[in-house]
Amino acid sequence: MPDNTPDAALDEWRTYDEFAAGIDTYRLPNVSLEGQSLDLVLDDGTSISLSFAASEVTWTADGAIGAPPGTTDEYDAVAVREDVIFVNLPLSSRDRTALTLVYSTSTHRVVAVLSYIAQQAIEGTPQVTQRFWAGVTGGGTATGEVPAPSRDLVGKRNVYRYSPHHLYEHVYLSSQRYTWQCLEGVQRGHGDTDLSTVWKFADGLYLFCFREFRIAVASVWLHDLSYQLRTTGIFLGLNGAGDAEHSRGGGHIYPLGSVAYPDMQPV
């Protein structure tokens, strides 16, 4: 099929809000957690308690995250599987910050990601930083594998279709970096190699996060690489006006293949 999408000029690097517009077209539908409560204890001892309404969550946290009792923010939740929930808090109670949680109602495991936009840009360093924790929920005894950093994606090559006008390729180079290129969309012809982090949450479920060098944006995705071949994610970054902006993403995964290194392995 011929591709009539115009190439992006090499010297016109797109802003975060330009490429993110519509990138949630093929996202899985939202679910409401209204009436539900969630208590978490992370591996560093941090505790988080959340009480969900229709579109807002009242929560508190101590330790590394810290939120006073009565803190209220909007939330966005997706049932990635019947027992696995992806929930993001695009924080308005705290500037330039997002808290993303992935938890299982059957294994009672959780992964938490705190994304934050630094006040000042430093050349050669992504302006959006991320911290990661594993933990457990208070819903029962935790079972199964503890979520942890994973090398399972190293060497894999996938295409991601987020909308009729968003098509991207990812090549997972190592445990620390991945390469992307835009095949269709406003970034067509653009690509880069950025910092990335991968955690295995459960069989076939991988948390994939990236932090870009060229623009102030980071993302948190949950890839279901088993039967669904779907991905659900969020972005946090600075838009073209220099303001912090939260966006949703999601779509379909099309594996292209993988390579195996015969002797020396990437970091």
C-alpha positions as CSV (number, residue, x, y, z in Angstrom):
1,M,0.0,0.0,0.0
2,P,1.5,3.4,-1.0
3,D,2.1,5.8,1.9
4,N,1.1,9.4,1.0
5,T,2.0,10.8,4.4
6,P,4.4,13.7,4.0
7,D,7.8,13.4,5.6
8,A,8.5,15.7,8.5
9,A,11.3,18.1,7.9
10,L,14.5,17.0,9.7
11,D,14.9,20.5,11.2
12,E,11.3,20.8,12.4
13,W,11.2,18.6,15.4
14,R,7.6,18.1,16.5
15,T,6.5,19.2,20.0
16,Y,4.9,16.7,22.4
17,D,1.4,17.9,22.0
18,E,1.6,17.8,18.2
19,F,2.5,14.1,18.0
20,A,0.3,13.0,20.9
21,A,-2.9,14.4,19.4
22,G,-5.1,11.4,18.6
23,I,-2.6,8.8,19.8
24,D,-5.3,7.3,22.1
25,T,-7.7,6.5,19.2
26,Y,-7.2,2.7,19.5
27,R,-6.8,2.7,23.3
28,L,-8.8,0.2,25.3
29,P,-11.9,1.7,26.9
30,N,-11.8,3.4,30.3
31,V,-13.4,1.8,33.4
32,S,-14.8,3.4,36.5
33,L,-13.4,2.4,39.9
34,E,-16.2,4.3,41.7
35,G,-16.8,3.0,45.2
36,Q,-13.5,1.0,45.3
37,S,-10.6,1.5,47.7
38,L,-7.0,0.5,47.2
39,D,-4.3,0.2,49.8
40,L,-0.7,-0.3,48.7
41,V,2.7,-0.9,50.4
42,L,5.7,-0.4,48.2
43,D,9.1,-2.1,48.5
44,D,10.7,0.9,50.3
45,G,7.9,1.0,52.9
46,T,5.9,3.8,51.2
47,S,2.2,3.3,51.8
48,I,-0.6,4.7,49.5
49,S,-4.3,4.7,50.2
50,L,-6.8,5.6,47.5
51,S,-10.6,5.9,47.5
52,F,-12.2,6.2,44.0
53,A,-15.2,8.2,43.0
54,A,-16.6,8.4,39.4
55,S,-13.8,10.5,38.0
56,E,-11.7,11.6,41.0
57,V,-9.7,9.8,43.6
58,T,-9.0,10.9,47.2
59,W,-5.7,9.6,48.3
60,T,-2.8,9.9,50.8
61,A,0.7,8.6,50.7
62,D,3.8,8.8,52.9
63,G,7.5,7.9,52.4
64,A,9.0,8.6,49.0
65,I,5.8,9.9,47.4
66,G,4.1,11.9,50.1
67,A,0.5,13.2,49.8
68,P,-1.4,14.7,52.7
69,P,-4.7,13.1,53.7
70,G,-7.6,14.4,51.6
71,T,-5.5,15.0,48.5
72,T,-7.9,14.8,45.5
73,D,-7.0,14.3,41.8
74,E,-8.5,13.0,38.6
75,Y,-7.8,9.4,37.5
76,D,-7.9,7.4,34.4
77,A,-8.3,3.6,34.6
78,V,-8.2,0.8,32.1
79,A,-8.8,-3.0,32.6
80,V,-5.9,-4.3,30.6
81,R,-7.0,-7.8,31.6
82,E,-9.9,-9.0,33.7
83,D,-7.7,-8.9,36.9
84,V,-5.1,-6.2,35.9
85,I,-5.9,-2.5,36.2
86,F,-3.8,0.3,34.7
87,V,-4.6,3.5,36.6
88,N,-3.0,6.9,36.1
89,L,-3.3,10.0,38.3
90,P,-2.4,13.1,36.1
91,L,-1.8,15.1,39.2
92,S,-3.2,18.6,39.6
93,S,-2.4,18.5,43.4
94,R,1.3,18.5,42.4
95,D,2.8,20.4,39.5
96,R,4.5,18.6,36.6
97,T,3.9,15.1,38.1
98,A,2.0,11.9,37.3
99,L,1.6,8.7,39.4
100,T,0.9,5.5,37.4
101,L,-0.1,2.2,39.1
102,V,-0.5,-1.2,37.6
103,Y,-2.1,-3.7,40.0
104,S,-3.6,-7.2,40.0
105,T,-6.7,-8.1,41.9
106,S,-5.7,-11.8,41.8
107,T,-2.0,-11.8,42.7
108,H,-2.2,-8.5,44.7
109,R,1.0,-7.3,43.1
110,V,1.5,-3.7,42.1
111,V,4.1,-1.5,40.2
112,A,4.1,2.2,40.8
113,V,5.8,4.8,38.6
114,L,6.3,8.5,39.5
115,S,7.0,10.7,36.5
116,Y,8.3,14.3,37.1
117,I,9.3,17.2,34.8
118,A,12.4,18.9,36.2
119,Q,12.3,22.7,36.4
120,Q,15.4,23.2,34.3
121,A,16.5,21.4,31.2
122,I,20.1,20.0,31.3
123,E,21.7,19.2,27.9
124,G,22.2,15.4,27.5
125,T,19.8,14.5,30.2
126,P,16.0,13.8,29.8
127,Q,14.1,16.5,31.5
128,V,11.4,14.1,32.7
129,T,12.6,11.6,35.3
130,Q,10.9,8.5,36.6
131,R,11.1,6.4,39.7
132,F,9.9,2.8,40.0
133,W,8.6,0.6,42.9
134,A,7.2,-2.9,43.2
135,G,4.7,-3.5,46.0
136,V,1.6,-5.3,47.2
137,T,-2.1,-4.4,47.7
138,G,-4.1,-4.9,50.8
139,G,-6.6,-7.1,49.1
140,G,-5.1,-10.4,50.1
141,T,-1.9,-12.4,50.3
142,A,0.5,-11.6,47.4
143,T,1.2,-14.6,45.1
144,G,3.3,-15.2,42.0
145,E,6.4,-13.5,40.6
146,V,7.4,-10.2,42.1
147,P,7.4,-7.5,39.5
148,A,11.0,-6.5,38.6
149,P,13.3,-5.1,35.9
150,S,13.4,-7.4,32.9
151,R,15.6,-8.0,29.8
152,D,12.9,-10.0,28.0
153,L,12.3,-7.3,25.3
154,V,16.0,-6.9,24.4
155,G,16.4,-7.7,20.7
156,K,12.7,-7.5,19.9
157,R,11.3,-5.3,17.1
158,N,7.6,-4.3,17.1
159,V,5.3,-1.9,15.3
160,Y,2.6,0.0,17.2
161,R,-0.6,1.3,15.6
162,Y,-2.2,3.9,17.8
163,S,-4.6,5.4,15.2
164,P,-5.1,5.6,11.5
165,H,-2.5,8.3,11.5
166,H,0.0,7.1,14.2
167,L,2.3,4.2,13.3
168,Y,5.7,3.7,15.1
169,E,8.4,1.1,15.2
170,H,10.4,0.2,18.3
171,V,13.6,-1.7,18.5
172,Y,14.6,-2.7,22.1
173,L,18.4,-2.3,22.1
174,S,19.3,-3.0,25.7
175,S,18.0,-2.9,29.3
176,Q,18.6,0.9,29.1
177,R,17.8,2.2,25.6
178,Y,15.4,1.7,22.7
179,T,15.2,3.1,19.2
180,W,12.0,4.4,17.6
181,Q,11.0,5.8,14.3
182,C,7.7,7.2,13.0
183,L,6.4,5.4,10.0
184,E,3.1,7.3,9.7
185,G,2.1,10.6,11.4
186,V,3.4,14.1,11.9
187,Q,6.8,12.7,13.0
188,R,7.2,10.6,9.8
189,G,10.9,10.2,9.1
190,H,11.9,11.2,12.6
191,G,13.4,8.8,15.1
192,D,15.9,8.6,18.0
193,T,17.4,6.4,20.6
194,D,16.2,7.3,24.1
195,L,16.4,6.0,27.7
196,S,14.0,3.2,28.6
197,T,13.0,1.0,31.4
198,V,11.2,-2.4,31.2
199,W,9.6,-4.3,34.1
200,K,7.9,-7.6,33.9
201,F,4.6,-7.5,35.7
202,A,3.2,-10.9,34.9
203,D,3.3,-13.5,32.1
204,G,3.2,-11.5,28.8
205,L,2.7,-8.2,30.6
206,Y,5.5,-5.7,30.5
207,L,5.8,-2.2,31.8
208,F,7.7,-0.1,29.2
209,C,8.7,3.5,30.0
210,F,10.8,5.9,28.0
211,R,12.4,9.3,28.6
212,E,13.3,11.4,25.6
213,F,16.4,13.4,25.2
214,R,15.3,15.9,22.5
215,I,12.0,17.1,24.0
216,A,10.7,17.1,27.5
217,V,8.4,14.0,27.5
218,A,8.2,10.6,29.1
219,S,5.7,7.8,28.9
220,V,4.5,4.8,30.8
221,W,3.0,1.9,28.8
222,L,1.8,-1.6,29.7
223,H,2.4,-4.0,26.8
224,D,0.3,-7.1,26.7
225,L,2.4,-9.3,24.5
226,S,0.4,-12.5,24.9
227,Y,-3.1,-13.0,23.5
228,Q,-4.3,-9.4,23.2
229,L,-1.2,-7.7,21.6
230,R,-2.5,-4.4,23.0
231,T,-0.7,-1.5,24.7
232,T,-2.1,1.1,27.1
233,G,-0.2,4.2,28.2
234,I,0.2,7.8,29.2
235,F,2.5,10.7,28.5
236,L,3.7,13.5,30.6
237,G,5.7,16.4,29.0
238,L,5.9,20.0,28.1
239,N,3.8,21.2,25.2
240,G,4.7,23.7,22.6
241,A,3.8,26.6,25.0
242,G,6.1,25.2,27.6
243,D,3.3,24.0,29.9
244,A,3.0,20.6,31.6
245,E,0.5,18.4,29.8
246,H,-0.9,14.9,30.4
247,S,-2.1,12.7,27.5
248,R,-3.4,9.1,27.1
249,G,-2.2,6.6,24.5
250,G,-3.0,3.1,23.4
251,G,-3.2,0.8,20.5
252,H,-2.3,-2.5,18.8
253,I,1.1,-4.3,18.8
254,Y,2.5,-6.1,15.7
255,P,5.6,-8.1,16.4
256,L,8.2,-8.0,13.5
257,G,10.7,-10.4,15.0
258,S,13.7,-10.5,17.3
259,V,17.4,-11.2,17.4
260,A,19.5,-13.3,19.8
261,Y,23.0,-12.3,20.7
262,P,25.4,-15.3,20.4
263,D,28.0,-14.3,23.1
264,M,28.4,-10.8,24.6
265,Q,25.0,-9.3,25.6
266,P,23.9,-5.7,25.6
267,V,23.8,-4.0,29.0
